[in-house]
Amino acid sequence: MLSEDINFDKFNPRSVNAIEEAYTLALSKHQNPVDVSHLLFSLLDQGDDTIEAILEVTGNTVDSIRAAIKTQIFDLLKLET
């Protein structure tokens, strides 16, 4: 169980939400442990304008990064089977 592994008192509510969503995503794909790609995907889904602005400066978009992460998550699934 995720809540037993992490001391959520050290995180702000948005961070807790991102971690929980990453955990849920990993579980839904039968992947363990939660990978950086799961966390980044959940952060992108939060709709943070700061993340979007940073990606634009680097010549990327949220959608292009999200698509690349989805590919990585599915590649992880293929490696585990």
VENZI-V507848 format. One record per residue. RES is the residue in one letter. SS is DSSP state (a for helix, b for strand, c for the rest). PSI is psi as a letter, one per 30 degrees, with the letter a starting at -180 (none if undefined). Layout:
# VENZI-V507848
res->RES ss->SS psi->PSI
res->RES ss->SS psi->PSI
This chain:
# VENZI-V507848
res->M ss->c psi->k
res->L ss->a psi->e
res->S ss->a psi->f
res->E ss->a psi->f
res->D ss->a psi->f
res->I ss->c psi->k
res->N ss->c psi->j
res->F ss->a psi->f
res->D ss->a psi->f
res->K ss->a psi->g
res->F ss->c psi->l
res->N ss->c psi->l
res->P ss->a psi->e
res->R ss->a psi->e
res->S ss->a psi->e
res->V ss->a psi->e
res->N ss->a psi->e
res->A ss->a psi->e
res->I ss->a psi->e
res->E ss->a psi->e
res->E ss->a psi->e
res->A ss->a psi->e
res->Y ss->a psi->e
res->T ss->a psi->e
res->L ss->a psi->e
res->A ss->a psi->e
res->L ss->a psi->e
res->S ss->a psi->f
res->K ss->c psi->g
res->H ss->c psi->h
res->Q ss->c psi->k
res->N ss->c psi->k
res->P ss->c psi->l
res->V ss->c psi->k
res->D ss->c psi->l
res->V ss->a psi->e
res->S ss->a psi->e
res->H ss->a psi->e
res->L ss->a psi->e
res->L ss->a psi->e
res->F ss->a psi->e
res->S ss->a psi->e
res->L ss->a psi->e
res->L ss->a psi->e
res->D ss->a psi->f
res->Q ss->c psi->f
res->G ss->c psi->h
res->D ss->c psi->k
res->D ss->a psi->f
res->T ss->a psi->e
res->I ss->a psi->e
res->E ss->a psi->e
res->A ss->a psi->e
res->I ss->a psi->e
res->L ss->a psi->e
res->E ss->a psi->e
res->V ss->a psi->e
res->T ss->c psi->g
res->G ss->c psi->g
res->N ss->c psi->l
res->T ss->c psi->l
res->V ss->a psi->e
res->D ss->a psi->e
res->S ss->a psi->e
res->I ss->a psi->e
res->R ss->a psi->e
res->A ss->a psi->e
res->A ss->a psi->e
res->I ss->a psi->e
res->K ss->a psi->e
res->T ss->a psi->e
res->Q ss->a psi->e
res->I ss->a psi->e
res->F ss->a psi->e
res->D ss->a psi->e
res->L ss->a psi->e
res->L ss->a psi->e
res->K ss->a psi->e
res->L ss->a psi->e
res->E ss->a psi->f
res->T ss->c psi->none
